[in-house]
């Protein structure tokens, strides 16, 4: 659920950003851009809080089967 909320916040941020570019009033345009930035920040905070920690790909071990050598 929190990840879905983060996606929705990003969607709203995109809409606000687009509206800010189309808006002819400078004050309203600036406020929409500020709201857009705040929404993205909230989305990033949610994603960071609920992110599943990923293993370090460089620390992965390679699994081998020794039975291939038995045939020789």
C-alpha positions in Angstrom: 0.0 0.0 0.0 2.7 2.6 0.8 4.4 1.9 -2.6 1.1 2.5 -4.3 0.7 5.7 -2.4 4.2 6.8 -3.5 3.3 6.1 -7.1 0.1 8.2 -6.7 2.1 11.1 -5.1 4.5 11.0 -8.1 1.5 11.0 -10.5 0.1 14.1 -8.7 3.5 15.7 -8.8 3.7 15.2 -12.5 0.2 16.8 -13.0 1.2 19.8 -10.8 4.4 20.2 -12.8 2.5 20.2 -16.1 -0.1 22.6 -14.8 2.7 24.9 -13.6 4.1 25.1 -17.1 0.7 25.8 -18.6 -0.3 28.4 -16.0 -0.1 32.0 -17.0 -0.1 33.4 -13.5 3.5 33.5 -12.2 2.5 33.1 -8.5 0.2 30.1 -9.1 2.8 28.5 -11.4 5.5 28.8 -8.8 3.2 27.3 -6.1 2.3 24.4 -8.3 6.0 23.7 -8.9 6.7 23.8 -5.1 3.8 21.4 -4.5 5.2 19.1 -7.2 8.6 19.1 -5.4 7.0 18.4 -2.0 5.0 15.5 -3.4 8.1 13.9 -4.9 9.9 14.3 -1.6 7.1 12.6 0.2 7.1 9.8 -2.4 10.8 9.3 -2.0 10.5 9.2 1.8 7.8 6.5 1.6 9.8 4.5 -0.9 12.9 4.7 1.4 10.9 3.8 4.5 9.2 0.7 3.0 12.0 -0.4 0.6 13.1 -4.0 0.7 16.8 -4.1 1.3 18.6 -5.5 -1.7 21.6 -7.7 -1.5 24.9 -6.4 -2.8 25.2 -7.9 -6.3 29.0 -7.9 -6.0 28.8 -10.1 -3.0 27.0 -12.9 -4.7 28.6 -16.3 -4.7 28.8 -18.5 -7.7 27.3 -21.9 -7.1 29.0 -24.8 -8.9 28.3 -28.5 -9.2 31.3 -30.7 -8.6 29.6 -33.8 -10.2 30.6 -32.6 -13.6 34.2 -33.3 -12.8 33.4 -36.9 -11.8 32.7 -38.0 -15.3 36.3 -37.4 -16.5 
